[in-house]
């Protein structure tokens, strides 16, 4: 019974750890802007070409990304227009399903092998403990007249499973990206 409780405790700790990954640290990188956003008055998005898993939630998340980017640009005095915008926004999005693993320990059940003569053998193995999605987003702010990027920013992190948490993560990520523009 004690062994079952200790195994249960280990799995609970792992479950809590894997749940904490959904709010993992966001990594943000960017280039130094070659122009100021205040030099532009209008913007629009490039058409997004998608491949792979383009389920309805994918399209919802893209729409939410675009609305958050638009909100940040509106807050900086730019207006969205489809008619000859001065600034075009290109979004590059990659989402990959990954496997979370751990190494077995001496207390894992079934990991000991009897090799005869009261001898046992144990080897550490890598075991799967869960799956998660990691996503990255790259934003190019492109001067429409010169067709040159004035700023490139990217971010990567774990994609939360729940839509409400995903929207919160998108909101925070886009804010973090636009804070990078203002830092430089």
Secondary structure, DSSP 4 states (H G I P E B T S, - for coil): -HHHHHHHHHHHHHHHHHHHGGGPPPEEEEPPPSS-GGG--EEEEPPPP--S---HHHHHHHHHHHHHHHHHHHHTT-EE-SSS-SEEEEEEEEEEEEEEEEE--TTSTT-EEEEETTEEEE---EEEEEEEEEEEEEEEEEETTTTEEEEEEEEEEEEPSSHHHHHHHHHHHHHHHHHHHHH-
